[in-house]
Amino acid sequence: MSGEWMGYVAATLTTAAFVPQALKTLRTRDTSGISLGMYVVFTVGLCFWLAYGIVLQSWPMILANIVTLALAVVILGLKLRHG
């Protein structure tokens, strides 16, 4: 298995692990158990991971962080809107 394929597997698994929580939050709009501070830091961190992936031209890193960032921004928006 090449290093790039390992990156795709890692990206798929870590992004997929985030999806159930994101879907639950989107369905229920319940953000009471989510820390605003943690999500702000997490979202900013994802922006930096995406930028780093772009600098490295690492497609697994770019794709995974685009998807995870999109989900995190939606959840952060729900947290800000619904508390």
PyMOL Python script that loads the backbone (N, CA, C, O; Angstrom):
from pymol import cmd

cmd.read_pdbstr("""\
ATOM      1  N   MET A   1       0.859  -1.177   0.000  1.00  0.00           N
ATOM      2  CA  MET A   1       0.000   0.000   0.000  1.00  0.00           C
ATOM      3  C   MET A   1       0.901   1.235   0.000  1.00  0.00           C
ATOM      4  O   MET A   1       1.789   1.361   0.843  1.00  0.00           O
ATOM      5  N   SER A   2       0.672   2.129  -0.933  1.00  0.00           N
ATOM      6  CA  SER A   2       1.495   3.333  -1.012  1.00  0.00           C
ATOM      7  C   SER A   2       1.118   4.317   0.087  1.00  0.00           C
ATOM      8  O   SER A   2       0.043   4.219   0.679  1.00  0.00           O
ATOM      9  N   GLY A   3       2.001   5.253   0.350  1.00  0.00           N
ATOM     10  CA  GLY A   3       1.734   6.272   1.358  1.00  0.00           C
ATOM     11  C   GLY A   3       0.478   7.071   1.052  1.00  0.00           C
ATOM     12  O   GLY A   3      -0.267   7.436   1.961  1.00  0.00           O
ATOM     13  N   GLU A   4       0.239   7.346  -0.233  1.00  0.00           N
ATOM     14  CA  GLU A   4      -0.948   8.121  -0.594  1.00  0.00           C
ATOM     15  C   GLU A   4      -2.221   7.349  -0.286  1.00  0.00           C
ATOM     16  O   GLU A   4      -3.197   7.933   0.185  1.00  0.00           O
ATOM     17  N   TRP A   5      -2.228   6.042  -0.544  1.00  0.00           N
ATOM     18  CA  TRP A   5      -3.427   5.249  -0.238  1.00  0.00           C
ATOM     19  C   TRP A   5      -3.660   5.161   1.262  1.00  0.00           C
ATOM     20  O   TRP A   5      -4.805   5.145   1.715  1.00  0.00           O
ATOM     21  N   MET A   6      -2.580   5.104   2.035  1.00  0.00           N
ATOM     22  CA  MET A   6      -2.736   5.129   3.494  1.00  0.00           C
ATOM     23  C   MET A   6      -3.364   6.450   3.925  1.00  0.00           C
ATOM     24  O   MET A   6      -4.176   6.491   4.848  1.00  0.00           O
ATOM     25  N   GLY A   7      -2.981   7.521   3.251  1.00  0.00           N
ATOM     26  CA  GLY A   7      -3.591   8.820   3.535  1.00  0.00           C
ATOM     27  C   GLY A   7      -5.074   8.824   3.227  1.00  0.00           C
ATOM     28  O   GLY A   7      -5.864   9.371   3.996  1.00  0.00           O
ATOM     29  N   TYR A   8      -5.469   8.219   2.106  1.00  0.00           N
ATOM     30  CA  TYR A   8      -6.897   8.144   1.764  1.00  0.00           C
ATOM     31  C   TYR A   8      -7.671   7.320   2.787  1.00  0.00           C
ATOM     32  O   TYR A   8      -8.781   7.689   3.171  1.00  0.00           O
ATOM     33  N   VAL A   9      -7.093   6.211   3.228  1.00  0.00           N
ATOM     34  CA  VAL A   9      -7.762   5.379   4.239  1.00  0.00           C
ATOM     35  C   VAL A   9      -7.902   6.157   5.547  1.00  0.00           C
ATOM     36  O   VAL A   9      -8.977   6.188   6.145  1.00  0.00           O
ATOM     37  N   ALA A  10      -6.813   6.782   5.986  1.00  0.00           N
ATOM     38  CA  ALA A  10      -6.860   7.567   7.225  1.00  0.00           C
ATOM     39  C   ALA A  10      -7.873   8.702   7.115  1.00  0.00           C
ATOM     40  O   ALA A  10      -8.655   8.925   8.039  1.00  0.00           O
ATOM     41  N   ALA A  11      -7.868   9.412   6.004  1.00  0.00           N
ATOM     42  CA  ALA A  11      -8.795  10.526   5.793  1.00  0.00           C
ATOM     43  C   ALA A  11     -10.241  10.047   5.799  1.00  0.00           C
ATOM     44  O   ALA A  11     -11.112  10.691   6.384  1.00  0.00           O
ATOM     45  N   THR A  12     -10.493   8.926   5.153  1.00  0.00           N
ATOM     46  CA  THR A  12     -11.850   8.383   5.098  1.00  0.00           C
ATOM     47  C   THR A  12     -12.326   7.982   6.493  1.00  0.00           C
ATOM     48  O   THR A  12     -13.450   8.299   6.883  1.00  0.00           O
ATOM     49  N   LEU A  13     -11.483   7.296   7.232  1.00  0.00           N
ATOM     50  CA  LEU A  13     -11.891   6.825   8.560  1.00  0.00           C
ATOM     51  C   LEU A  13     -12.110   7.977   9.536  1.00  0.00           C
ATOM     52  O   LEU A  13     -13.105   7.983  10.261  1.00  0.00           O
ATOM     53  N   THR A  14     -11.206   8.948   9.568  1.00  0.00           N
ATOM     54  CA  THR A  14     -11.368  10.045  10.526  1.00  0.00           C
ATOM     55  C   THR A  14     -12.538  10.943  10.158  1.00  0.00           C
ATOM     56  O   THR A  14     -13.230  11.445  11.043  1.00  0.00           O
ATOM     57  N   THR A  15     -12.768  11.153   8.880  1.00  0.00           N
ATOM     58  CA  THR A  15     -13.919  11.946   8.465  1.00  0.00           C
ATOM     59  C   THR A  15     -15.209  11.178   8.728  1.00  0.00           C
ATOM     60  O   THR A  15     -16.185  11.753   9.208  1.00  0.00           O
ATOM     61  N   ALA A  16     -15.220   9.888   8.417  1.00  0.00           N
ATOM     62  CA  ALA A  16     -16.413   9.064   8.648  1.00  0.00           C
ATOM     63  C   ALA A  16     -16.753   8.994  10.135  1.00  0.00           C
ATOM     64  O   ALA A  16     -17.928   8.928  10.494  1.00  0.00           O
ATOM     65  N   ALA A  17     -15.754   9.006  10.993  1.00  0.00           N
ATOM     66  CA  ALA A  17     -16.001   8.971  12.437  1.00  0.00           C
ATOM     67  C   ALA A  17     -16.723  10.230  12.907  1.00  0.00           C
ATOM     68  O   ALA A  17     -17.452  10.193  13.898  1.00  0.00           O
ATOM     69  N   PHE A  18     -16.529  11.316  12.220  1.00  0.00           N
ATOM     70  CA  PHE A  18     -17.147  12.590  12.592  1.00  0.00           C
ATOM     71  C   PHE A  18     -18.595  12.698  12.102  1.00  0.00           C
ATOM     72  O   PHE A  18     -19.389  13.431  12.691  1.00  0.00           O
ATOM     73  N   VAL A  19     -18.942  11.987  11.045  1.00  0.00           N
ATOM     74  CA  VAL A  19     -20.248  12.115  10.394  1.00  0.00           C
ATOM     75  C   VAL A  19     -21.436  11.764  11.301  1.00  0.00           C
ATOM     76  O   VAL A  19     -22.404  12.523  11.297  1.00  0.00           O
ATOM     77  N   PRO A  20     -21.434  10.675  12.073  1.00  0.00           N
ATOM     78  CA  PRO A  20     -22.618  10.371  12.898  1.00  0.00           C
ATOM     79  C   PRO A  20     -22.972  11.489  13.888  1.00  0.00           C
ATOM     80  O   PRO A  20     -24.145  11.821  14.060  1.00  0.00           O
ATOM     81  N   GLN A  21     -21.961  12.061  14.531  1.00  0.00           N
ATOM     82  CA  GLN A  21     -22.230  13.158  15.461  1.00  0.00           C
ATOM     83  C   GLN A  21     -22.767  14.377  14.727  1.00  0.00           C
ATOM     84  O   GLN A  21     -23.680  15.047  15.210  1.00  0.00           O
ATOM     85  N   ALA A  22     -22.206  14.661  13.575  1.00  0.00           N
ATOM     86  CA  ALA A  22     -22.677  15.798  12.783  1.00  0.00           C
ATOM     87  C   ALA A  22     -24.131  15.592  12.350  1.00  0.00           C
ATOM     88  O   ALA A  22     -24.944  16.511  12.447  1.00  0.00           O
ATOM     89  N   LEU A  23     -24.455  14.391  11.875  1.00  0.00           N
ATOM     90  CA  LEU A  23     -25.833  14.112  11.448  1.00  0.00           C
ATOM     91  C   LEU A  23     -26.805  14.206  12.613  1.00  0.00           C
ATOM     92  O   LEU A  23     -27.897  14.755  12.465  1.00  0.00           O
ATOM     93  N   LYS A  24     -26.420  13.675  13.775  1.00  0.00           N
ATOM     94  CA  LYS A  24     -27.286  13.747  14.951  1.00  0.00           C
ATOM     95  C   LYS A  24     -27.539  15.205  15.340  1.00  0.00           C
ATOM     96  O   LYS A  24     -28.667  15.587  15.649  1.00  0.00           O
ATOM     97  N   THR A  25     -26.497  15.995  15.322  1.00  0.00           N
ATOM     98  CA  THR A  25     -26.645  17.408  15.672  1.00  0.00           C
ATOM     99  C   THR A  25     -27.515  18.130  14.648  1.00  0.00           C
ATOM    100  O   THR A  25     -28.338  18.968  15.018  1.00  0.00           O
ATOM    101  N   LEU A  26     -27.344  17.820  13.388  1.00  0.00           N
ATOM    102  CA  LEU A  26     -28.172  18.441  12.351  1.00  0.00           C
ATOM    103  C   LEU A  26     -29.644  18.050  12.496  1.00  0.00           C
ATOM    104  O   LEU A  26     -30.534  18.883  12.320  1.00  0.00           O
ATOM    105  N   ARG A  27     -29.895  16.776  12.818  1.00  0.00           N
ATOM    106  CA  ARG A  27     -31.284  16.308  12.967  1.00  0.00           C
ATOM    107  C   ARG A  27     -31.958  16.891  14.193  1.00  0.00           C
ATOM    108  O   ARG A  27     -33.101  17.343  14.122  1.00  0.00           O
ATOM    109  N   THR A  28     -31.259  16.881  15.312  1.00  0.00           N
ATOM    110  CA  THR A  28     -31.891  17.274  16.578  1.00  0.00           C
ATOM    111  C   THR A  28     -31.752  18.758  16.901  1.00  0.00           C
ATOM    112  O   THR A  28     -32.522  19.304  17.691  1.00  0.00           O
ATOM    113  N   ARG A  29     -30.765  19.406  16.285  1.00  0.00           N
ATOM    114  CA  ARG A  29     -30.449  20.813  16.592  1.00  0.00           C
ATOM    115  C   ARG A  29     -30.041  20.989  18.059  1.00  0.00           C
ATOM    116  O   ARG A  29     -30.006  22.111  18.565  1.00  0.00           O
ATOM    117  N   ASP A  30     -29.736  19.889  18.732  1.00  0.00           N
ATOM    118  CA  ASP A  30     -29.340  19.941  20.139  1.00  0.00           C
ATOM    119  C   ASP A  30     -27.830  20.090  20.222  1.00  0.00           C
ATOM    120  O   ASP A  30     -27.085  19.166  19.894  1.00  0.00           O
ATOM    121  N   THR A  31     -27.391  21.246  20.658  1.00  0.00           N
ATOM    122  CA  THR A  31     -25.963  21.512  20.794  1.00  0.00           C
ATOM    123  C   THR A  31     -25.561  21.728  22.252  1.00  0.00           C
ATOM    124  O   THR A  31     -24.468  22.219  22.535  1.00  0.00           O
ATOM    125  N   SER A  32     -26.445  21.359  23.168  1.00  0.00           N
ATOM    126  CA  SER A  32     -26.183  21.615  24.591  1.00  0.00           C
ATOM    127  C   SER A  32     -24.949  20.874  25.102  1.00  0.00           C
ATOM    128  O   SER A  32     -24.293  21.347  26.030  1.00  0.00           O
ATOM    129  N   GLY A  33     -24.629  19.744  24.527  1.00  0.00           N
ATOM    130  CA  GLY A  33     -23.479  18.970  24.977  1.00  0.00           C
ATOM    131  C   GLY A  33     -22.191  19.319  24.258  1.00  0.00           C
ATOM    132  O   GLY A  33     -21.168  18.660  24.447  1.00  0.00           O
ATOM    133  N   ILE A  34     -22.239  20.348  23.439  1.00  0.00           N
ATOM    134  CA  ILE A  34     -21.070  20.725  22.647  1.00  0.00           C
ATOM    135  C   ILE A  34     -20.434  21.971  23.243  1.00  0.00           C
ATOM    136  O   ILE A  34     -21.122  22.952  23.527  1.00  0.00           O
ATOM    137  N   SER A  35     -19.144  21.932  23.427  1.00  0.00           N
ATOM    138  CA  SER A  35     -18.403  23.075  23.945  1.00  0.00           C
ATOM    139  C   SER A  35     -18.135  24.061  22.817  1.00  0.00           C
ATOM    140  O   SER A  35     -17.539  23.704  21.801  1.00  0.00           O
ATOM    141  N   LEU A  36     -18.579  25.307  22.999  1.00  0.00           N
ATOM    142  CA  LEU A  36     -18.339  26.333  21.990  1.00  0.00           C
ATOM    143  C   LEU A  36     -16.847  26.560  21.790  1.00  0.00           C
ATOM    144  O   LEU A  36     -16.371  26.641  20.657  1.00  0.00           O
ATOM    145  N   GLY A  37     -16.112  26.662  22.890  1.00  0.00           N
ATOM    146  CA  GLY A  37     -14.666  26.881  22.781  1.00  0.00           C
ATOM    147  C   GLY A  37     -13.963  25.779  22.013  1.00  0.00           C
ATOM    148  O   GLY A  37     -13.100  26.043  21.177  1.00  0.00           O
ATOM    149  N   MET A  38     -14.338  24.543  22.304  1.00  0.00           N
ATOM    150  CA  MET A  38     -13.723  23.408  21.617  1.00  0.00           C
ATOM    151  C   MET A  38     -14.023  23.467  20.124  1.00  0.00           C
ATOM    152  O   MET A  38     -13.132  23.229  19.309  1.00  0.00           O
ATOM    153  N   TYR A  39     -15.253  23.779  19.754  1.00  0.00           N
ATOM    154  CA  TYR A  39     -15.609  23.810  18.334  1.00  0.00           C
ATOM    155  C   TYR A  39     -14.957  24.960  17.592  1.00  0.00           C
ATOM    156  O   TYR A  39     -14.622  24.826  16.415  1.00  0.00           O
ATOM    157  N   VAL A  40     -14.770  26.094  18.263  1.00  0.00           N
ATOM    158  CA  VAL A  40     -14.057  27.209  17.629  1.00  0.00           C
ATOM    159  C   VAL A  40     -12.608  26.790  17.356  1.00  0.00           C
ATOM    160  O   VAL A  40     -12.110  26.962  16.243  1.00  0.00           O
ATOM    161  N   VAL A  41     -11.939  26.244  18.366  1.00  0.00           N
ATOM    162  CA  VAL A  41     -10.554  25.810  18.205  1.00  0.00           C
ATOM    163  C   VAL A  41     -10.459  24.700  17.157  1.00  0.00           C
ATOM    164  O   VAL A  41      -9.557  24.718  16.320  1.00  0.00           O
ATOM    165  N   PHE A  42     -11.376  23.740  17.196  1.00  0.00           N
ATOM    166  CA  PHE A  42     -11.397  22.629  16.241  1.00  0.00           C
ATOM    167  C   PHE A  42     -11.557  23.141  14.808  1.00  0.00           C
ATOM    168  O   PHE A  42     -10.855  22.691  13.902  1.00  0.00           O
ATOM    169  N   THR A  43     -12.476  24.077  14.607  1.00  0.00           N
ATOM    170  CA  THR A  43     -12.735  24.611  13.268  1.00  0.00           C
ATOM    171  C   THR A  43     -11.531  25.393  12.748  1.00  0.00           C
ATOM    172  O   THR A  43     -11.165  25.261  11.580  1.00  0.00           O
ATOM    173  N   VAL A  44     -10.924  26.191  13.591  1.00  0.00           N
ATOM    174  CA  VAL A  44      -9.713  26.922  13.185  1.00  0.00           C
ATOM    175  C   VAL A  44      -8.595  25.923  12.867  1.00  0.00           C
ATOM    176  O   VAL A  44      -7.867  26.094  11.889  1.00  0.00           O
ATOM    177  N   GLY A  45      -8.464  24.894  13.683  1.00  0.00           N
ATOM    178  CA  GLY A  45      -7.470  23.857  13.415  1.00  0.00           C
ATOM    179  C   GLY A  45      -7.694  23.183  12.075  1.00  0.00           C
ATOM    180  O   GLY A  45      -6.737  22.916  11.350  1.00  0.00           O
ATOM    181  N   LEU A  46      -8.943  22.906  11.737  1.00  0.00           N
ATOM    182  CA  LEU A  46      -9.248  22.310  10.441  1.00  0.00           C
ATOM    183  C   LEU A  46      -8.859  23.239   9.293  1.00  0.00           C
ATOM    184  O   LEU A  46      -8.391  22.777   8.252  1.00  0.00           O
ATOM    185  N   CYS A  47      -9.047  24.531   9.476  1.00  0.00           N
ATOM    186  CA  CYS A  47      -8.629  25.493   8.446  1.00  0.00           C
ATOM    187  C   CYS A  47      -7.123  25.394   8.210  1.00  0.00           C
ATOM    188  O   CYS A  47      -6.655  25.418   7.072  1.00  0.00           O
ATOM    189  N   PHE A  48      -6.371  25.282   9.313  1.00  0.00           N
ATOM    190  CA  PHE A  48      -4.926  25.154   9.166  1.00  0.00           C
ATOM    191  C   PHE A  48      -4.517  23.815   8.561  1.00  0.00           C
ATOM    192  O   PHE A  48      -3.584  23.766   7.760  1.00  0.00           O
ATOM    193  N   TRP A  49      -5.199  22.724   8.927  1.00  0.00           N
ATOM    194  CA  TRP A  49      -4.909  21.429   8.305  1.00  0.00           C
ATOM    195  C   TRP A  49      -5.194  21.472   6.812  1.00  0.00           C
ATOM    196  O   TRP A  49      -4.437  20.919   6.014  1.00  0.00           O
ATOM    197  N   LEU A  50      -6.286  22.129   6.435  1.00  0.00           N
ATOM    198  CA  LEU A  50      -6.616  22.261   5.012  1.00  0.00           C
ATOM    199  C   LEU A  50      -5.534  23.058   4.293  1.00  0.00           C
ATOM    200  O   LEU A  50      -5.077  22.660   3.221  1.00  0.00           O
ATOM    201  N   ALA A  51      -5.123  24.178   4.876  1.00  0.00           N
ATOM    202  CA  ALA A  51      -4.070  24.987   4.266  1.00  0.00           C
ATOM    203  C   ALA A  51      -2.775  24.184   4.134  1.00  0.00           C
ATOM    204  O   ALA A  51      -2.090  24.256   3.113  1.00  0.00           O
ATOM    205  N   TYR A  52      -2.450  23.422   5.177  1.00  0.00           N
ATOM    206  CA  TYR A  52      -1.252  22.587   5.153  1.00  0.00           C
ATOM    207  C   TYR A  52      -1.351  21.535   4.041  1.00  0.00           C
ATOM    208  O   TYR A  52      -0.384  21.294   3.319  1.00  0.00           O
ATOM    209  N   GLY A  53      -2.513  20.921   3.912  1.00  0.00           N
ATOM    210  CA  GLY A  53      -2.718  19.942   2.843  1.00  0.00           C
ATOM    211  C   GLY A  53      -2.564  20.568   1.470  1.00  0.00           C
ATOM    212  O   GLY A  53      -2.023  19.948   0.555  1.00  0.00           O
ATOM    213  N   ILE A  54      -3.039  21.795   1.327  1.00  0.00           N
ATOM    214  CA  ILE A  54      -2.893  22.499   0.046  1.00  0.00           C
ATOM    215  C   ILE A  54      -1.421  22.780  -0.244  1.00  0.00           C
ATOM    216  O   ILE A  54      -0.957  22.581  -1.366  1.00  0.00           O
ATOM    217  N   VAL A  55      -0.686  23.245   0.771  1.00  0.00           N
ATOM    218  CA  VAL A  55       0.750  23.503   0.601  1.00  0.00           C
ATOM    219  C   VAL A  55       1.475  22.225   0.178  1.00  0.00           C
ATOM    220  O   VAL A  55       2.335  22.255  -0.703  1.00  0.00           O
ATOM    221  N   LEU A  56       1.126  21.112   0.807  1.00  0.00           N
ATOM    222  CA  LEU A  56       1.759  19.829   0.489  1.00  0.00           C
ATOM    223  C   LEU A  56       1.191  19.194  -0.775  1.00  0.00           C
ATOM    224  O   LEU A  56       1.739  18.212  -1.277  1.00  0.00           O
ATOM    225  N   GLN A  57       0.104  19.743  -1.286  1.00  0.00           N
ATOM    226  CA  GLN A  57      -0.627  19.159  -2.421  1.00  0.00           C
ATOM    227  C   GLN A  57      -1.020  17.713  -2.126  1.00  0.00           C
ATOM    228  O   GLN A  57      -0.897  16.831  -2.976  1.00  0.00           O
ATOM    229  N   SER A  58      -1.494  17.498  -0.908  1.00  0.00           N
ATOM    230  CA  SER A  58      -1.908  16.174  -0.455  1.00  0.00           C
ATOM    231  C   SER A  58      -3.422  16.048  -0.597  1.00  0.00           C
ATOM    232  O   SER A  58      -4.174  16.554   0.235  1.00  0.00           O
ATOM    233  N   TRP A  59      -3.856  15.381  -1.642  1.00  0.00           N
ATOM    234  CA  TRP A  59      -5.292  15.269  -1.890  1.00  0.00           C
ATOM    235  C   TRP A  59      -6.062  14.561  -0.785  1.00  0.00           C
ATOM    236  O   TRP A  59      -7.181  14.973  -0.481  1.00  0.00           O
ATOM    237  N   PRO A  60      -5.515  13.512  -0.168  1.00  0.00           N
ATOM    238  CA  PRO A  60      -6.261  12.915   0.946  1.00  0.00           C
ATOM    239  C   PRO A  60      -6.508  13.932   2.066  1.00  0.00           C
ATOM    240  O   PRO A  60      -7.606  14.004   2.617  1.00  0.00           O
ATOM    241  N   MET A  61      -5.490  14.703   2.390  1.00  0.00           N
ATOM    242  CA  MET A  61      -5.618  15.692   3.454  1.00  0.00           C
ATOM    243  C   MET A  61      -6.569  16.825   3.049  1.00  0.00           C
ATOM    244  O   MET A  61      -7.369  17.288   3.862  1.00  0.00           O
ATOM    245  N   ILE A  62      -6.480  17.258   1.814  1.00  0.00           N
ATOM    246  CA  ILE A  62      -7.343  18.335   1.320  1.00  0.00           C
ATOM    247  C   ILE A  62      -8.804  17.902   1.346  1.00  0.00           C
ATOM    248  O   ILE A  62      -9.653  18.612   1.886  1.00  0.00           O
ATOM    249  N   LEU A  63      -9.099  16.748   0.769  1.00  0.00           N
ATOM    250  CA  LEU A  63     -10.491  16.286   0.680  1.00  0.00           C
ATOM    251  C   LEU A  63     -11.101  16.030   2.061  1.00  0.00           C
ATOM    252  O   LEU A  63     -12.227  16.443   2.341  1.00  0.00           O
ATOM    253  N   ALA A  64     -10.343  15.345   2.914  1.00  0.00           N
ATOM    254  CA  ALA A  64     -10.866  15.042   4.252  1.00  0.00           C
ATOM    255  C   ALA A  64     -11.147  16.324   5.027  1.00  0.00           C
ATOM    256  O   ALA A  64     -12.170  16.426   5.704  1.00  0.00           O
ATOM    257  N   ASN A  65     -10.262  17.288   4.935  1.00  0.00           N
ATOM    258  CA  ASN A  65     -10.451  18.510   5.693  1.00  0.00           C
ATOM    259  C   ASN A  65     -11.532  19.409   5.105  1.00  0.00           C
ATOM    260  O   ASN A  65     -12.167  20.156   5.849  1.00  0.00           O
ATOM    261  N   ILE A  66     -11.758  19.363   3.814  1.00  0.00           N
ATOM    262  CA  ILE A  66     -12.878  20.106   3.228  1.00  0.00           C
ATOM    263  C   ILE A  66     -14.194  19.561   3.770  1.00  0.00           C
ATOM    264  O   ILE A  66     -15.057  20.330   4.192  1.00  0.00           O
ATOM    265  N   VAL A  67     -14.350  18.249   3.760  1.00  0.00           N
ATOM    266  CA  VAL A  67     -15.599  17.628   4.234  1.00  0.00           C
ATOM    267  C   VAL A  67     -15.786  17.876   5.732  1.00  0.00           C
ATOM    268  O   VAL A  67     -16.854  18.305   6.168  1.00  0.00           O
ATOM    269  N   THR A  68     -14.751  17.605   6.508  1.00  0.00           N
ATOM    270  CA  THR A  68     -14.863  17.772   7.956  1.00  0.00           C
ATOM    271  C   THR A  68     -15.059  19.239   8.317  1.00  0.00           C
ATOM    272  O   THR A  68     -15.827  19.545   9.230  1.00  0.00           O
ATOM    273  N   LEU A  69     -14.388  20.147   7.628  1.00  0.00           N
ATOM    274  CA  LEU A  69     -14.554  21.577   7.886  1.00  0.00           C
ATOM    275  C   LEU A  69     -15.982  22.017   7.582  1.00  0.00           C
ATOM    276  O   LEU A  69     -16.566  22.790   8.342  1.00  0.00           O
ATOM    277  N   ALA A  70     -16.538  21.540   6.495  1.00  0.00           N
ATOM    278  CA  ALA A  70     -17.920  21.902   6.160  1.00  0.00           C
ATOM    279  C   ALA A  70     -18.879  21.454   7.263  1.00  0.00           C
ATOM    280  O   ALA A  70     -19.751  22.217   7.678  1.00  0.00           O
ATOM    281  N   LEU A  71     -18.719  20.229   7.731  1.00  0.00           N
ATOM    282  CA  LEU A  71     -19.573  19.733   8.812  1.00  0.00           C
ATOM    283  C   LEU A  71     -19.355  20.517  10.105  1.00  0.00           C
ATOM    284  O   LEU A  71     -20.313  20.847  10.803  1.00  0.00           O
ATOM    285  N   ALA A  72     -18.101  20.811  10.418  1.00  0.00           N
ATOM    286  CA  ALA A  72     -17.791  21.542  11.644  1.00  0.00           C
ATOM    287  C   ALA A  72     -18.351  22.962  11.609  1.00  0.00           C
ATOM    288  O   ALA A  72     -18.831  23.463  12.625  1.00  0.00           O
ATOM    289  N   VAL A  73     -18.294  23.610  10.452  1.00  0.00           N
ATOM    290  CA  VAL A  73     -18.836  24.972  10.325  1.00  0.00           C
ATOM    291  C   VAL A  73     -20.346  24.962  10.525  1.00  0.00           C
ATOM    292  O   VAL A  73     -20.896  25.863  11.159  1.00  0.00           O
ATOM    293  N   VAL A  74     -21.017  23.950   9.989  1.00  0.00           N
ATOM    294  CA  VAL A  74     -22.470  23.852  10.176  1.00  0.00           C
ATOM    295  C   VAL A  74     -22.790  23.647  11.658  1.00  0.00           C
ATOM    296  O   VAL A  74     -23.677  24.310  12.195  1.00  0.00           O
ATOM    297  N   ILE A  75     -22.086  22.749  12.312  1.00  0.00           N
ATOM    298  CA  ILE A  75     -22.335  22.494  13.734  1.00  0.00           C
ATOM    299  C   ILE A  75     -21.997  23.726  14.568  1.00  0.00           C
ATOM    300  O   ILE A  75     -22.731  24.065  15.496  1.00  0.00           O
ATOM    301  N   LEU A  76     -20.909  24.387  14.251  1.00  0.00           N
ATOM    302  CA  LEU A  76     -20.558  25.617  14.966  1.00  0.00           C
ATOM    303  C   LEU A  76     -21.639  26.669  14.771  1.00  0.00           C
ATOM    304  O   LEU A  76     -21.999  27.371  15.716  1.00  0.00           O
ATOM    305  N   GLY A  77     -22.155  26.784  13.563  1.00  0.00           N
ATOM    306  CA  GLY A  77     -23.252  27.714  13.308  1.00  0.00           C
ATOM    307  C   GLY A  77     -24.488  27.380  14.119  1.00  0.00           C
ATOM    308  O   GLY A  77     -25.144  28.275  14.653  1.00  0.00           O
ATOM    309  N   LEU A  78     -24.815  26.089  14.214  1.00  0.00           N
ATOM    310  CA  LEU A  78     -25.957  25.673  15.030  1.00  0.00           C
ATOM    311  C   LEU A  78     -25.717  25.980  16.508  1.00  0.00           C
ATOM    312  O   LEU A  78     -26.631  26.400  17.216  1.00  0.00           O
ATOM    313  N   LYS A  79     -24.499  25.771  16.962  1.00  0.00           N
ATOM    314  CA  LYS A  79     -24.157  26.071  18.359  1.00  0.00           C
ATOM    315  C   LYS A  79     -24.314  27.560  18.631  1.00  0.00           C
ATOM    316  O   LYS A  79     -24.850  27.951  19.668  1.00  0.00           O
ATOM    317  N   LEU A  80     -23.859  28.375  17.722  1.00  0.00           N
ATOM    318  CA  LEU A  80     -23.994  29.833  17.904  1.00  0.00           C
ATOM    319  C   LEU A  80     -25.447  30.277  17.829  1.00  0.00           C
ATOM    320  O   LEU A  80     -25.854  31.203  18.530  1.00  0.00           O
ATOM    321  N   ARG A  81     -26.224  29.622  16.986  1.00  0.00           N
ATOM    322  CA  ARG A  81     -27.630  30.005  16.809  1.00  0.00           C
ATOM    323  C   ARG A  81     -28.534  29.487  17.918  1.00  0.00           C
ATOM    324  O   ARG A  81     -29.401  30.214  18.402  1.00  0.00           O
ATOM    325  N   HIS A  82     -28.337  28.237  18.322  1.00  0.00           N
ATOM    326  CA  HIS A  82     -29.234  27.597  19.273  1.00  0.00           C
ATOM    327  C   HIS A  82     -28.653  27.458  20.673  1.00  0.00           C
ATOM    328  O   HIS A  82     -29.337  26.999  21.588  1.00  0.00           O
ATOM    329  N   GLY A  83     -27.390  27.851  20.845  1.00  0.00           N
ATOM    330  CA  GLY A  83     -26.768  27.794  22.169  1.00  0.00           C
ATOM    331  C   GLY A  83     -26.508  26.419  22.604  1.00  0.00           C
ATOM    332  O   GLY A  83     -25.987  26.206  23.699  1.00  0.00           O
TER     333      GLY A  83
END
""", "prot")
cmd.dss("prot")
cmd.show_as("cartoon", "prot")
cmd.util.cbc("prot")
cmd.orient("prot")
